[in-house]
Amino acid sequence: MNLKGKNGLVLGASRGIGLAIGRTLADCGVRLALIYHDWPESSARMIKEFTARQEGHLFLQVDLRSPEAVEEMAQRLAGEFGSLEVLINNIERGGMPAVHGAYTRPVNRDQWQLEMDTTLHAKHLVFNSCLPLLQRADKAAVVNISSIAAITGRSGPAGLVFSDGYSAANRGVAALTRTWARLGAPSVRVNELMLGLIDSRHGRGTRGWNEALSKAQKQALLDHTLVGRTGTPEEVARAVLFLVEADFMTGATLRLDGGFVLGGEQVPPIPDGII
């Protein structure tokens, strides 16, 4: 897909991964609707940066957990853009166990539902509301951002950073991706990008990494990652661009985790055998 002059929607665009994706798509000539909700200082910086690009970008503050707000957003996009060629479904909320502790704590009374509503249900709301806009385009691509928490659950070193609700919600993203790929075919492709520890998400740039994890715990997470480091938002953005442009790829899951899922196991020497 040639992206120059196309229309795109990026959720969670004010910080980290969403911001890096927005920059990458804008560099390719995509006119963007950049969605934010909280983090007012980061949002203000994002708006200032993309306004300076003078490419007609749209900035919307939306609570994506609200069906009414999402539908209003879709109507605004229909009026401003007419159609959508790119949807980056980058919205999630997961409380690190090392930060939040157990769900039974009073402070976490609503945490489970927040993780489900934000990580899974909001993606569902956005896709359903935007599907008519995607189908108006000759070709369109959707990328659902998820986490390897769907595979690891709250186990091993990952149990420090991935909660049960967050893991379960991310498990659901794969099912939605496959269903939506069938629903959108042949013109709307839908793929999933499953992330490991990224600097701005469960990694070095987060409060949990810097304040809640001990040196030994952080090293355990890095030792479980085959490449021995956390990823960067820019690496995520490059993977997203690949999925947007990969016209023969749909209903697939690409894992960008530095080998975390494969970590923790050694390859033994081949035995001598007995024959």
HELIX and SHEET records of a PDB file:
HELIX    1   1 GLY A   16  ASP A   27  1                                  12    
HELIX    2   2 PRO A   40  ALA A   52  1                                  13    
HELIX    3   3 PRO A   67  GLU A   80  1                                  14    
HELIX    4   4 PRO A   97  HIS A  100  1                                   4    
HELIX    5   5 PRO A  106  ASN A  108  5                                   3    
HELIX    6   6 GLN A  111  MET A  116  1                                   6    
HELIX    7   7 ASP A  117  HIS A  121  3                                   5    
HELIX    8   8 ALA A  122  ARG A  136  1                                  15    
HELIX    9   9 ALA A  149  THR A  152  1                                   4    
HELIX   10  10 GLY A  156  LEU A  160  5                                   5    
HELIX   11  11 ASP A  164  GLY A  184  1                                  21    
HELIX   12  12 ARG A  207  ARG A  207  1                                   1    
HELIX   13  13 GLY A  208  ALA A  212  3                                   5    
HELIX   14  14 LYS A  215  ASP A  223  1                                   9    
HELIX   15  15 PRO A  233  GLU A  245  1                                  13    
SHEET    1   A 7 LEU A  58  GLN A  61  0                                        
SHEET    2   A 7 ARG A  31  TYR A  36  1                                        
SHEET    3   A 7 ASN A   7  VAL A  10  1                                        
SHEET    4   A 7 VAL A  86  ASN A  89  1                                        
SHEET    5   A 7 ALA A 140  SER A 147  1                                        
SHEET    6   A 7 VAL A 188  LEU A 195  1                                        
SHEET    7   A 7 THR A 253  LEU A 256  1                                        
END                                                                             
